[in-house]
Amino acid sequence: MLLDVILGYDCNLACDYCTAVSPAMRARTLATAQVLAALQDGRRDGFERVSFTGGEPTIRPDLLGLVRAAAGLGYASIKVQSNGLVLAEPRNLDRLREAGVDRFHVSIHAHEREAYERIVQRAGTHAAMVRALRNLVERGLDPTADVILKADTFARLPAAVAWLHELGVRSVHLWFVSLTDDNRDNVASMPTMTDVVPAMRSAFAFARAHGMDVRSLHVPRCLLGDDHVHAWDPAAEGVRVVSPDATFDLRGSRLTGQRHVPACMGCSFESHCPGIRADYLEHRGDGEFAAARGQPATLAPRGLPVVRS
């Protein structure tokens, strides 16, 4: 089981799809004492792994102390999910390793410099992100690259996976853009899942041929066809999220699939599919999932009627 601690929403980047980019959101944070209490509660309740994320956790001055506290409490695995800028400096990475971090995730957003820096809205940062990945690979730390799937990035996914392979990265997680909080009105950032699936299939094929582990976190199995084995539901493994706003189980939360539509009934994946994210259904309807099952749509995109033949 994993304790996922969102330390706060402050960050040294301002990604154009971020759900926590406003000053009000970025001011929300967990105090050190709150994090320590959550770590203690987690161990008491049997959680064996912990993840520190944000926002950007590496800009927290107390991160090393929190990692040491987690190690002292007996967490078997400690993860940091980062944009990597701070990890470009080897000493920062080595301090985290020495404190007890054994898993690193780096959000790459896009693999090409111009596209990356346009998304993160900070010039000169792409090189630092790449240095972080190289530092992790050189130390044998097997980093995972988190790749965002949104309207202006998904077509380059196969190239991004090949680029990561060339760098020595063997684990990739695919995150489908979310229309929540500060990104709720950025509808243009969300493509349809069926538009994205062909690029995903190419990426999966490359991964299988080159010994990579590429996982999809949000696209339901029914749309992936033979590639459904790449779908992954972290909530099924037991995840408790601790955030500045609330503590909750990941399963059934808005951060993951939570709704099943009529077409889901009788699907071979029904018993182990978490469903579809509510923000996706609100903006795209259920037509794609109904079509995959050979059924008519029942839920239209927001503001449009259901068209029945």
C-alpha positions in Angstrom: 0.0 0.0 0.0 1.2 3.5 -0.8 0.9 6.7 1.2 0.9 9.5 -1.4 1.8 12.8 0.3 1.1 16.0 -1.7 3.3 18.4 0.2 1.8 21.5 -1.4 1.0 23.0 -4.7 3.9 25.5 -5.0 6.3 24.9 -7.9 9.3 26.4 -9.8 7.4 25.9 -13.1 4.1 27.1 -14.4 2.9 24.3 -16.7 0.1 25.5 -19.1 -2.1 22.5 -18.1 -1.4 22.6 -14.4 -4.5 22.2 -12.1 -2.7 24.2 -9.4 -1.2 27.2 -11.1 -3.1 30.1 -9.4 -1.5 32.0 -6.5 -4.3 30.8 -4.3 -3.7 27.1 -5.1 0.1 27.5 -4.8 -0.3 28.9 -1.3 -1.9 25.7 0.0 0.7 23.5 1.8 1.1 20.9 4.5 3.1 22.0 7.5 6.0 19.8 8.5 4.1 18.7 11.6 1.1 17.6 9.5 3.4 15.5 7.2 5.1 13.9 10.1 1.7 13.0 11.7 0.5 11.6 8.3 3.7 9.5 8.1 3.1 8.1 11.6 -0.6 7.3 10.9 0.4 5.6 7.6 2.8 3.2 9.3 0.3 2.5 12.0 -2.3 1.6 9.3 0.1 -0.7 7.5 1.4 1.5 4.6 4.8 0.3 3.5 5.6 2.8 0.7 5.4 6.5 0.6 5.6 9.1 -2.2 6.3 12.8 -1.8 4.9 14.9 -4.6 3.3 18.3 -5.2 3.5 20.9 -6.7 7.3 20.4 -6.7 8.5 18.6 -3.5 12.2 19.4 -4.1 11.7 23.1 -3.4 10.6 22.3 0.2 13.5 23.0 2.6 12.3 20.3 4.9 12.2 17.5 2.3 15.4 15.8 3.4 14.1 15.8 7.0 10.8 14.3 5.9 12.5 11.6 3.9 14.7 10.7 6.9 11.6 10.6 9.1 9.9 8.2 6.7 13.0 6.0 6.6 13.2 6.1 10.4 9.5 5.0 10.6 10.3 1.9 8.5 8.8 2.7 5.1 10.3 0.1 2.8 10.3 2.4 -0.3 10.4 6.2 -0.5 9.6 8.0 -3.8 10.0 11.6 -4.9 7.9 12.8 -7.9 9.6 15.8 -9.4 10.1 18.0 -12.5 13.8 17.2 -12.1 15.2 20.7 -12.1 16.7 20.5 -8.7 17.9 16.9 -9.4 20.1 18.3 -12.3 22.6 19.2 -9.6 24.2 15.8 -8.6 24.7 16.8 -5.0 21.0 17.3 -4.5 20.2 13.9 -5.9 22.9 12.2 -3.8 21.5 13.9 -0.6 18.1 12.5 -1.3 19.5 9.0 -2.0 21.5 9.1 1.3 18.4 10.2 3.2 16.5 7.2 1.9 14.8 7.9 -1.5 15.0 4.8 -3.7 12.4 5.7 -6.4 12.4 8.8 -8.6 9.7 10.0 -11.1 10.5 12.9 -13.4 7.8 14.7 -15.3 9.1 15.4 -18.8 5.9 17.1 -20.2 7.4 17.0 -23.7 10.8 15.7 -24.9 11.7 18.5 -27.4 13.2 21.6 -25.9 10.9 24.2 -27.6 7.7 22.3 -26.8 8.9 21.6 -23.2 9.7 25.2 -22.4 6.5 26.4 -24.0 4.5 24.1 -21.7 6.4 24.8 -18.5 6.7 28.6 -19.3 10.3 28.9 -18.1 13.2 29.3 -20.6 16.4 27.3 -20.2 14.8 24.5 -18.2 14.8 21.6 -20.7 18.6 21.0 -20.3 18.2 20.7 -16.5 15.4 18.2 -16.9 17.6 16.1 -19.3 20.6 16.3 -16.9 18.3 15.0 -14.1 17.4 12.0 -16.1 21.0 11.4 -17.0 22.1 11.7 -13.4 19.5 9.1 -12.3 20.3 6.7 -15.1 24.1 7.0 -14.4 23.5 6.1 -10.8 21.4 3.0 -11.7 18.3 4.5 -10.1 15.9 3.4 -12.9 13.8 6.6 -13.0 10.2 6.6 -14.3 9.3 9.4 -16.8 5.8 10.8 -16.4 4.5 11.9 -19.8 1.4 14.1 -20.1 -1.0 13.3 -22.9 -2.7 16.5 -24.1 -3.8 18.0 -27.4 -0.4 19.5 -28.3 1.8 16.6 -27.1 0.2 13.2 -27.8 1.2 13.0 -31.5 4.9 13.0 -30.4 4.5 10.3 -27.9 6.2 7.5 -29.9 9.1 9.9 -30.5 9.2 10.8 -26.8 9.4 7.1 -25.8 12.2 6.4 -28.3 14.1 9.5 -26.9 13.7 8.2 -23.4 15.0 4.8 -24.4 18.1 6.4 -25.9 18.7 8.2 -22.6 18.5 4.9 -20.7 15.0 5.4 -19.2 13.1 2.1 -19.2 9.9 3.0 -17.3 7.2 5.5 -18.6 3.8 6.4 -17.2 1.3 8.1 -19.4 -1.0 10.7 -17.7 -4.1 11.9 -19.6 -4.7 15.7 -19.1 -7.2 16.6 -16.4 -9.8 19.4 -16.6 -10.0 20.2 -12.9 -9.3 23.1 -10.6 -7.1 25.7 -12.4 -7.2 23.8 -15.7 -11.0 23.2 -15.7 -11.7 25.7 -18.4 -8.8 24.8 -20.6 -11.0 22.4 -22.7 -8.7 22.8 -25.8 -6.0 20.9 -23.9 -8.0 17.7 -23.8 -8.1 15.6 -26.9 -10.4 12.6 -27.3 -9.0 9.4 -26.1 -9.7 7.7 -29.4 -7.5 10.4 -31.1 -4.7 9.5 -28.7 -4.9 5.7 -28.8 -3.0 5.3 -32.1 0.0 7.2 -30.8 -0.2 5.1 -27.6 -0.2 1.9 -29.6 2.9 2.9 -31.5 4.6 3.7 -28.1 3.5 0.4 -26.6 4.9 -1.5 -29.6 8.3 0.3 -29.3 8.3 -0.4 -25.6 7.7 -4.1 -26.0 10.4 -4.4 -28.7 12.9 -2.6 -26.5 12.3 -4.0 -23.0 10.5 -0.9 -21.6 7.6 -0.7 -19.2 5.1 1.8 -20.5 1.8 2.2 -18.5 -1.4 4.1 -19.2 -3.0 5.5 -16.0 -6.3 6.9 -17.3 -7.4 5.5 -20.7 -9.8 2.6 -20.1 -8.9 -0.9 -21.3 -11.9 -1.1 -23.7 -10.3 1.6 -25.9 -6.8 0.0 -25.9 -7.8 -3.2 -27.5 -4.9 -5.7 -27.5 -2.8 -3.2 -25.7 -5.0 -3.3 -22.6 -2.2 -5.1 -20.7 -0.5 -1.7 -20.5 -3.4 -0.2 -18.5 -2.6 0.4 -14.9 -4.8 1.4 -12.0 -2.6 2.4 -9.0 -5.7 2.8 -6.8 -6.2 -1.0 -7.0 -3.0 -1.5 -5.0 -4.3 0.7 -2.1 -3.3 4.3 -2.1 -4.1 6.9 0.5 -3.7 10.5 -0.6 -2.7 13.2 1.9 -3.1 16.7 0.5 -3.4 20.2 1.9 -7.1 20.0 1.4 -8.1 16.5 2.5 -7.0 12.9 3.2 -8.7 10.3 1.0 -8.4 7.0 -0.8 -7.4 7.3 -4.4 -10.0 4.7 -5.5 -13.1 6.5 -6.5 -11.6 10.0 -6.3 -11.6 12.5 -9.1 -7.9 11.8 -9.6 -8.7 8.5 -11.2 -11.6 6.7 -13.0 -14.7 6.8 -10.9 -17.7 6.5 -13.2 -19.1 3.6 -15.3 -21.5 4.3 -18.2 -24.3 1.9 -19.5 -21.9 0.6 -22.1 -19.6 -0.7 -19.3 -22.2 -3.3 -18.3 -21.1 -6.8 -19.3 -17.7 -5.6 -20.5 -15.0 -8.2 -19.9 -13.0 -5.6 -18.0 -15.9 -4.5 -15.8 -14.7 -6.2 -12.7 -11.3 -4.5 -12.6 -11.8 -1.3 -14.5 -12.0 1.8 -12.3 -14.2 3.6 -14.8 -13.9 6.9 -16.6 -12.9 10.2 -15.0 -15.8 12.5 -14.4 -14.1 15.5 -16.0 -13.6 13.5 -19.3 -17.3 12.4 -19.4 -18.5 15.9 -18.8 -16.6 17.3 -21.7 -16.4 14.4 -24.1 -19.5 12.2 -23.3 -19.6 8.4 -23.5 -19.8 8.0 -27.3 -16.3 6.5 -27.6 -16.9 3.9 -24.9 -20.3 3.0 -26.3 -18.9 2.6 -29.8 -16.2 0.3 -28.5 -19.0 -1.9 -27.2 -21.2 -1.5 -30.3 -23.8 0.4 -28.3 -25.4 3.9 -28.7 -24.2 6.8 -26.7 -26.2 7.8 -23.6 -24.2 10.8 -22.3 -23.4 13.7 -24.6 -20.5 16.2 -24.2 -21.4 19.2 -22.1 -23.9 21.4 -23.8 -24.7 19.1 -26.7 -27.7 16.7 -27.1 -27.2 12.9 -27.5 -27.6 12.1 -31.2 -29.3 8.7 -31.7 -29.5 7.0 -35.1 
